[in-house]
Amino acid sequence: MSNFARPVHIGIDGVFYSLAHVPQLVRFGSKPARELVDRPSLQDELNGSLRSFTDAVAYAAHQTFIGNLTPEALRACKAPWFENSIEGASEKGRFGDLVDQGSFYRLLAQADQFNLVSLDQQWLAGLSRGVSDGQRLQLRTSDQIAALIQKGALPLGSGKRMAGCFEPGHAEDVNLTADILLENLAAKATAAHALSSLMASLQMAPMDVDYVISCSEEAVGDRYNRGGGNLAKAIAEQAGCMNAAGTDVKSFCAGPMYAMVHGASLIQSGLCRNVAVVAGGSLAKLGMKFQSHLEKRMPILEDVLASFAVLLGPPKKNQPCLRLNSASFHRVGAASSPQGMAEGLAEAPLKKLGMKLTDVDRYAVELHNPEITVPSGSGDVPRTNYRTLAALAVMRGQLKKDQMEDFVRDRGMVGYAPTQGHIPSAVSYLGHALDALRAGRIKNSLFISKGSLFLGKMTQLSDGCSFLIENAEESWRSNVEG
């Protein structure tokens, strides 16, 4: 048996996804913030298109993200989803939750160690829902909040009143402005919430986590070290993982996949036993497509901060596993065309395992919600990727041309993840994959993500990573026989 034929498995103990609904932070997204400077009148139009928490909870794509609807059930939902709410929808999911704006502000304040966040004491006293105040919060009067906003603090709105404000961290450092620190602290707070929720769902003690890897999209640092910070360790601290070390892994949208492979490698090496892979929400990506949504008279759908946490560990009997030696990376000299990426991240790794493209039961690709991307002219990203894979299977004689749509339907899925860059990239399907593997509905799933390195103006290259998740029974048998 070759080294690639002999499986190397790492257990996937669980996953948790969260969506923090923050409609009044949409204005601080990169695109809205820039447009509002040029056209302040857009603010009223934007405000009029914001969703309520009830509408966000009842949105079919969100219910799929947190596990209350399967991707198959979502496909059957009447479109547009924003006009056809799910009756009786719950903010609590099979493997995730939705957090309302007030609760998010409290999470933000609890994650703050530098007195950046001030909450209005009257507003907080009237808040009926939310998380426990496990830490002392910085409270101020309404007049004090207003005075701080007048001096440059960012307003944290709640309906028609102020819930609080967010202050800059330094008067002269452009890397510690209020908007950048809000972006970074939002990523920390949402990732820590996802990790804490995952550990609670698994009844796992935080002290048992050995290592935390963050693949969030942020740049923590000061003027002497832009982006050099370690958000993973800050997240671990916030979640109470006092025995854990941690570091960040980044590769634009492909970051989560690399983080999963790195975490699995730490376990396989024997260096760590329990590794958490976490990702916080991207505030900069709120409202990216808001102009096209306003033009189409749609609600602003990019109003949530998405986060997730995955726990990896040694494989257990009857457990879905990541097949570590199936992992494939986009090489420097590899083609970056859609076909080239499919060849390098799907065909090549499957071939070394003795598998064809048609041997994969379900492909997880970039699962961007098409209701967000299509109106802006960005197209249906998942469908495009699935058709590329199907076309490659036709070229290799594994599929007939008239079977392409069957391939897309049966081995793919409708996109449902928020357009938060790292969040849609394959790992958003992991919860559903674990359910399907445990139930025997599929025996494997290939996860594929791509990263646009050229956005940073350092190289024209793209990037990508893939790996196989295998059926639990076959995974255990392979370990025993190997």
SESELO-826889 format. One record per residue (C-alpha): residue number from 1; x, y, z. Coordinates in steps of 0.2 Angstrom, whole numbers, plus 5000, padded with zeros to 4 digits. Each point is the difference from the previous one (the first is absolute). Last residue first. Layout:
N
NUM, X, Y, Z
...
END
This chain:
482
482, 4984, 5003, 5045
481, 4986, 4987, 5003
480, 4994, 5010, 5015
479, 5002, 5017, 4993
478, 4991, 4995, 4983
477, 4986, 4992, 5010
476, 4997, 5016, 5010
475, 4999, 5011, 4984
474, 4989, 4987, 4991
473, 4988, 5001, 5014
472, 5000, 5019, 5001
471, 4999, 5004, 4982
470, 5014, 5011, 4994
469, 5003, 5019, 4999
468, 5012, 5003, 4986
467, 5012, 5015, 4998
466, 5003, 5016, 4990
465, 5010, 5015, 4999
464, 5002, 5016, 4989
463, 5010, 5015, 4995
462, 5000, 5013, 4986
461, 5016, 5008, 4994
460, 5002, 5017, 4993
459, 5011, 5005, 5015
458, 5003, 5013, 5013
457, 4985, 5011, 4995
456, 4989, 4994, 5015
455, 4986, 4995, 4989
454, 5011, 4989, 4990
453, 4999, 4987, 5013
452, 4982, 4995, 4995
451, 4997, 4984, 5010
450, 4992, 4984, 4995
449, 4990, 4987, 5009
448, 4996, 4982, 4998
447, 4993, 4987, 5012
446, 4997, 4982, 4993
445, 4986, 4991, 5008
444, 4999, 4981, 5004
443, 4988, 4986, 5004
442, 4984, 5009, 4998
441, 4983, 4997, 5007
440, 5007, 4988, 5013
439, 4992, 5010, 5015
438, 5017, 5004, 5008
437, 5007, 5005, 4983
436, 4985, 5011, 4996
435, 5000, 5009, 5018
434, 5019, 5003, 4998
433, 4998, 5007, 4983
432, 4986, 5012, 5006
431, 5012, 5007, 5013
430, 5014, 5001, 4988
429, 4991, 5010, 4987
428, 5006, 5017, 5006
427, 5018, 4993, 4998
426, 4999, 5001, 4981
425, 5005, 5018, 4998
424, 4984, 5009, 5005
423, 5008, 5007, 5016
422, 5017, 5006, 4994
421, 4993, 5014, 4989
420, 4985, 5006, 5010
419, 4987, 4998, 4987
418, 4987, 4992, 5011
417, 4999, 4981, 4997
416, 4985, 4992, 4991
415, 5006, 4994, 4984
414, 4989, 4986, 4991
413, 5008, 4983, 5000
412, 5011, 4989, 4991
411, 5002, 4981, 4997
410, 4982, 4996, 4995
409, 4995, 5017, 4992
408, 5016, 5004, 4991
407, 5003, 4982, 4995
406, 4982, 4998, 4993
405, 5003, 5017, 4991
404, 5015, 4993, 4992
403, 4992, 4983, 4995
402, 4997, 5006, 4982
401, 5018, 5002, 4997
400, 5004, 4982, 5005
399, 5010, 4997, 5015
398, 5017, 4991, 5005
397, 5007, 5003, 4982
396, 5014, 5011, 5007
395, 4993, 5015, 4990
394, 4982, 4997, 5007
393, 5008, 4999, 5018
392, 5008, 5017, 4997
391, 4983, 5007, 4994
390, 4992, 4994, 5016
389, 5014, 5008, 5011
388, 4998, 5017, 4990
387, 4981, 4998, 5002
386, 5002, 4998, 5019
385, 5010, 5016, 5001
384, 4988, 5011, 4990
383, 4986, 4993, 5010
382, 5009, 5005, 5016
381, 5003, 5018, 4994
380, 4983, 5004, 4993
379, 5004, 5017, 4992
378, 5010, 5015, 5005
377, 4988, 5012, 4991
376, 4994, 5009, 5016
375, 4983, 4991, 5000
374, 5009, 4983, 4998
373, 5011, 5002, 5015
372, 4988, 5002, 5015
371, 4986, 4988, 4995
370, 5014, 4989, 4994
369, 5006, 4996, 5018
368, 5018, 4996, 4998
367, 5004, 4982, 5003
366, 5018, 5000, 4994
365, 5002, 4981, 4997
364, 4994, 4984, 5009
363, 4999, 4985, 4989
362, 4989, 4986, 5004
361, 5000, 4981, 4996
360, 5017, 5000, 4993
359, 5004, 4985, 4989
358, 4994, 5009, 4985
357, 5016, 5011, 5000
356, 5010, 4983, 4999
355, 5009, 4992, 5014
354, 5017, 4990, 5002
353, 5005, 5011, 5015
352, 5014, 5009, 4989
351, 4986, 5003, 4987
350, 4989, 5008, 5013
349, 5014, 5013, 5004
348, 5003, 5004, 4982
347, 4981, 5001, 4994
346, 4994, 5012, 5014
345, 5012, 5013, 5005
344, 5013, 5000, 4985
343, 4988, 4996, 4986
342, 4986, 5011, 5007
341, 5012, 5014, 5002
340, 5006, 4998, 4982
339, 4983, 4999, 4993
338, 4995, 5016, 5009
337, 5016, 5008, 4994
336, 5014, 5002, 5013
335, 5013, 4988, 4992
334, 5013, 4993, 5012
333, 5017, 5007, 5002
332, 4998, 5006, 5018
331, 4991, 4984, 5005
330, 4981, 5000, 5005
329, 5000, 4988, 5015
328, 4993, 4983, 5002
327, 4994, 4990, 5015
326, 4996, 4982, 4998
325, 5014, 4995, 5012
324, 4990, 5008, 5014
323, 4984, 4990, 4998
322, 4988, 5011, 5011
321, 4990, 4989, 5010
320, 4981, 4995, 5003
319, 4999, 4990, 5016
318, 4994, 4982, 5002
317, 5015, 4995, 5011
316, 5010, 5015, 5006
315, 5014, 5010, 4990
314, 5012, 5011, 5010
313, 4994, 5018, 5002
312, 4993, 5014, 4990
311, 4987, 5013, 5006
310, 4993, 5012, 4988
309, 4994, 5018, 5004
308, 4990, 5012, 4989
307, 4996, 5018, 4997
306, 4988, 5011, 4989
305, 4997, 5018, 5003
304, 4983, 5004, 4993
303, 4993, 5014, 4990
302, 5004, 4996, 4982
301, 4982, 4997, 4995
300, 4995, 5019, 4999
299, 4982, 4998, 4995
298, 4996, 5000, 4982
297, 4993, 5014, 4989
296, 5011, 4994, 4986
295, 5010, 5017, 5000
294, 5002, 4999, 5019
293, 5006, 4982, 4998
292, 5012, 5006, 4987
291, 5007, 5013, 5011
290, 5001, 4989, 5015
289, 5012, 4988, 4992
288, 5014, 5001, 5013
287, 4988, 5004, 5014
286, 5011, 4992, 5013
285, 5016, 4994, 4993
284, 5011, 5011, 5011
283, 4992, 4993, 5016
282, 5007, 4983, 4996
281, 4994, 4987, 5013
280, 5011, 4989, 5010
279, 5008, 4984, 4995
278, 5006, 4985, 5011
277, 5009, 4984, 4998
276, 5001, 4991, 5017
275, 5014, 4987, 5003
274, 4998, 4986, 5013
273, 5015, 4987, 5001
272, 5015, 5010, 4996
271, 5018, 4996, 4996
270, 4997, 4982, 4995
269, 5004, 5004, 4982
268, 4983, 4995, 4994
267, 4992, 5012, 5012
266, 5011, 5015, 4994
265, 4997, 4994, 4982
264, 4981, 5001, 5003
263, 5001, 5018, 5006
262, 5011, 5005, 4985
261, 4988, 4991, 4988
260, 4985, 5009, 5008
259, 5009, 5017, 5000
258, 5004, 4998, 4981
257, 4981, 4997, 4997
256, 4995, 5015, 5010
255, 5013, 5012, 4991
254, 4994, 4996, 4982
253, 4990, 5016, 5000
252, 5015, 5011, 5002
251, 5015, 4989, 5005
250, 5002, 5002, 5018
249, 5005, 4989, 5015
248, 5000, 5008, 5018
247, 5008, 4993, 5015
246, 4996, 4991, 5016
245, 5005, 4994, 5017
244, 4987, 4991, 5011
243, 5001, 4996, 5019
242, 4989, 5016, 5004
241, 4986, 4996, 4988
240, 4988, 5011, 5009
239, 4991, 5006, 4984
238, 5007, 5017, 5001
237, 5017, 4994, 5002
236, 4999, 4988, 4985
235, 4993, 5015, 4990
234, 5015, 5011, 5005
233, 5012, 4985, 4996
232, 4992, 4998, 4983
231, 5001, 5019, 4996
230, 5019, 5000, 4999
229, 5006, 5017, 4994
228, 5011, 5003, 4985
227, 4987, 5009, 4989
226, 5009, 5016, 5000
225, 5016, 4999, 5011
224, 5007, 5017, 5003
223, 4984, 5010, 4998
222, 4991, 4988, 5012
221, 4993, 4982, 4997
220, 4985, 4989, 4997
219, 4996, 4999, 4982
218, 4983, 4991, 4997
217, 4992, 4986, 4990
216, 4999, 4986, 5013
215, 5009, 4983, 4998
214, 5004, 4998, 5018
213, 5009, 4985, 5006
212, 4997, 4994, 5018
211, 5011, 4987, 5009
210, 4999, 4989, 5015
209, 4982, 5000, 5004
208, 4997, 4991, 5016
207, 4999, 5015, 5011
206, 4984, 5006, 4991
205, 4991, 4984, 5008
204, 4990, 4991, 4987
203, 4981, 4997, 5002
202, 5000, 4998, 4981
201, 4986, 5014, 4998
200, 5009, 5010, 5013
199, 5017, 4999, 4991
198, 4991, 5005, 4983
197, 4992, 5015, 5009
196, 5016, 5006, 5007
195, 5008, 4999, 4983
194, 4986, 5009, 4991
193, 5000, 5014, 5013
192, 5019, 5002, 4999
191, 4999, 5001, 4982
190, 4986, 5014, 5001
189, 5010, 5010, 5013
188, 5017, 4999, 4991
187, 4993, 5004, 4983
186, 4990, 5015, 5007
185, 5016, 5006, 5010
184, 5010, 5000, 4984
183, 4986, 5010, 4990
182, 4997, 5012, 5014
181, 5019, 5003, 5002
180, 5001, 5004, 4981
179, 4985, 5012, 5001
178, 5006, 5008, 5017
177, 5017, 5004, 4993
176, 5014, 4989, 5006
175, 5009, 4997, 4984
174, 5000, 5019, 4996
173, 5011, 5003, 5015
172, 4999, 5018, 5006
171, 4986, 5002, 5013
170, 5001, 4982, 5005
169, 4987, 4986, 5005
168, 4985, 5009, 4992
167, 4983, 5000, 5009
166, 4985, 4989, 4997
165, 4983, 5006, 5005
164, 4984, 4995, 5010
163, 4982, 4994, 4998
162, 4995, 5016, 4991
161, 4982, 5003, 4996
160, 4989, 4998, 4985
159, 5002, 4981, 4998
158, 5016, 4995, 5009
157, 5015, 5010, 4994
156, 5018, 4997, 5004
155, 5007, 5018, 4996
154, 5019, 5001, 4995
153, 5010, 5011, 5012
152, 5006, 5016, 4992
151, 4999, 5013, 5013
150, 4981, 5003, 4997
149, 4998, 4981, 5002
148, 5008, 5002, 5017
147, 4989, 5014, 5005
146, 4984, 4990, 4995
145, 5006, 4985, 5010
144, 5003, 5012, 5016
143, 4982, 5007, 4997
142, 4992, 4983, 4999
141, 5009, 4995, 5016
140, 5014, 4988, 5001
139, 5004, 4982, 5003
138, 5016, 4990, 4997
137, 4996, 4982, 5003
136, 5006, 4988, 5014
135, 5001, 4983, 4993
134, 4988, 4985, 5000
133, 4986, 5011, 4995
132, 4989, 4985, 4994
131, 4995, 5000, 4982
130, 4985, 5008, 4993
129, 4982, 5004, 5001
128, 4990, 5013, 5010
127, 5011, 5016, 4998
126, 4992, 5014, 5010
125, 5015, 5001, 5012
124, 5012, 5000, 4986
123, 4991, 5015, 4992
122, 5000, 5009, 5016
121, 5019, 4997, 5003
120, 5005, 5005, 4982
119, 5014, 4989, 4995
118, 5018, 5006, 4998
117, 5012, 4989, 4990
116, 5019, 5005, 4998
115, 5004, 4998, 5018
114, 5015, 4990, 4996
113, 4996, 4982, 5005
112, 4984, 4998, 4988
111, 4994, 4983, 4998
110, 4985, 5002, 5012
109, 4996, 5017, 4991
108, 4999, 4991, 4983
107, 4989, 4985, 5008
106, 4989, 5014, 5007
105, 4998, 5008, 4983
104, 4996, 4984, 4992
103, 4986, 4996, 5013
102, 4992, 5017, 4995
101, 5002, 4996, 4981
100, 4992, 4983, 5001
99, 5010, 4984, 4999
98, 4995, 4986, 4988
97, 5005, 4982, 5005
96, 5010, 4985, 4995
95, 5001, 4981, 4998
94, 4982, 4994, 5001
93, 4994, 5018, 5000
92, 4994, 5012, 5013
91, 4993, 5016, 4993
90, 4984, 4991, 4996
89, 4989, 5000, 4984
88, 4981, 4998, 5004
87, 4996, 5003, 4982
86, 5014, 5002, 4988
85, 4999, 5017, 4991
84, 4996, 5001, 4981
83, 5004, 5018, 4994
82, 5019, 4999, 5006
81, 5000, 4982, 4993
80, 4997, 5006, 4982
79, 4996, 4986, 4997
78, 4989, 4986, 5006
77, 5010, 4987, 5010
76, 5004, 4984, 4992
75, 5018, 5003, 4998
74, 5001, 5005, 5018
73, 4993, 4983, 5005
72, 5015, 4992, 4991
71, 5012, 5012, 5008
70, 4993, 4993, 5017
69, 4989, 5012, 5010
68, 5002, 5002, 5019
67, 5019, 4999, 4999
66, 5007, 5018, 5004
65, 5004, 5004, 4982
64, 4984, 4992, 4994
63, 4989, 5011, 5011
62, 5011, 5015, 4994
61, 4996, 4996, 4982
60, 4981, 4998, 5003
59, 4998, 5017, 5008
58, 4989, 4999, 5016
57, 5014, 5005, 5012
56, 5004, 5015, 4989
55, 4982, 5005, 4999
54, 4998, 4999, 5019
53, 5016, 5010, 5003
52, 4992, 5014, 4989
51, 5008, 5003, 4983
50, 5007, 5017, 4994
49, 4993, 5007, 4984
48, 4994, 5017, 5007
47, 5017, 5003, 5009
46, 5009, 4999, 4983
45, 4988, 5012, 4992
44, 5002, 5012, 5014
43, 5019, 4998, 5000
42, 5001, 5003, 4981
41, 4998, 5018, 5002
40, 5018, 5001, 5007
39, 5006, 4997, 4982
38, 5019, 5002, 4998
37, 5004, 4995, 5018
36, 4986, 4987, 5000
35, 5008, 4991, 4986
34, 5016, 4997, 5009
33, 4991, 4994, 5016
32, 4988, 4989, 4990
31, 5014, 4991, 4991
30, 5012, 4997, 5015
29, 4986, 4995, 5012
28, 4997, 5013, 5013
27, 4982, 5004, 4994
26, 4996, 4982, 5002
25, 5003, 5002, 5019
24, 4982, 5004, 5003
23, 4994, 4984, 4992
22, 5010, 4989, 5012
21, 4993, 4983, 5000
20, 5014, 4989, 5007
19, 5000, 4983, 4991
18, 5007, 4985, 5008
17, 5007, 4983, 4995
16, 5005, 4986, 5011
15, 5010, 4984, 4995
14, 5004, 4983, 5008
13, 5012, 4987, 5004
12, 5008, 4998, 4983
11, 5012, 4986, 5002
10, 5017, 5000, 4990
9, 5003, 4986, 4988
8, 5015, 4994, 4990
7, 4994, 4988, 4987
6, 5012, 4987, 4992
5, 4997, 5003, 4981
4, 5011, 5015, 5001
3, 5015, 4991, 5008
2, 4998, 4986, 4987
1, 4993, 4983, 5005
END
